[in-house]
Amino acid sequence: MQVGYLNRRAQERYGTFTAALDLVAEVLAEVDKLIDSYDDGHASESWTISTRDELKAFRTKAFDELDRLRTLGKKHEAELVSRDWRL
């Protein structure tokens, strides 16, 4: 039955979507180590470098956006796993 196939494919896509969100969250968690090892003293006259505080703010904003996307995905989970996704 084609509806069953579309439903299974939609469930697989939703699973891939949530797995990708989890992977991004793991990578962002590793960014803290890089930010902590960052040395603000290597400034250059020809280009600017973000400070440690700016990098932490960027990381926080990225986590907030990721959480927002996860919340939207969870809110629409029933619709996403029941219908075919349009690309």
N, C-alpha and C positions, 0 to 999 in steps of 0.2 A: 504494500500500500504506500502510495507516495506521501501521504500525510505523516505516516510513521517515519519515513526516511527524512523528511524535512525536520521533524521534531528531533530526531536523533542528531542530525547535523547541527541544528540550532543549539542543542545541549552541549555538543562537542565544542562549538565555537564559544559558548559562554564559559565553558571550562578553560579553554585556551585564554580567554580574556582575563579571567580571575587569576590564572597561573602567571600571566604576564604582569599583572599588578603586583603579585607577591614577589616576583623576581625583581621588579623595579624597586620595591621597598627594601629588599635585601641589599641591593647595590647602593641605595642611598644610605643605608645604615653603615656601610663600609666607608662612605665619604668622610665620616667623622674622623677616622684615623688619618686620612690625608690632610684634612683641615688642621688637625692638631699638630701634624708634623710640618706644616707650612711655616715658612720664615718670612715675616713682613719686611725684613731688612734687605731683601734683594730687589729693591726698586731700581728702575731704569729711567733714564732721562728721555728715552725715545718712545716709550709706551708705558701705560699705567697697569698696575696690578691691583686686583681687589684685595682688601684687607681681610684678615681672619674673621672679623665681625661681619663683613659683607658676605663672605662665603657661607657663614653660618646662617645668615638671613636668607640667602638663596636656597640653602638646603631646607630650611624650615618652610619656605614658601612652596618648594617642590613637594614636600611631604603633605602640606595642606591641600595642594591641588590633587595629589594622588588620593588622599582620603575623600575629597569631594567627588572624584571620578568613581571611586569604589562605592560611595553612598548612592550615587546616581545609578550605577549598575545594579546594586542590591534593590533599589526602589523599583526598577523596571525588570527585575529578574524573571518574573512570571511571563512577561511579554517576550523577553529575549529568548527564553528557552522554548517558547511555544510557536514561534514564527520563524520563517526564513529571514536571514539577515540580508539587507540590501547593501551593496558596496558602492 
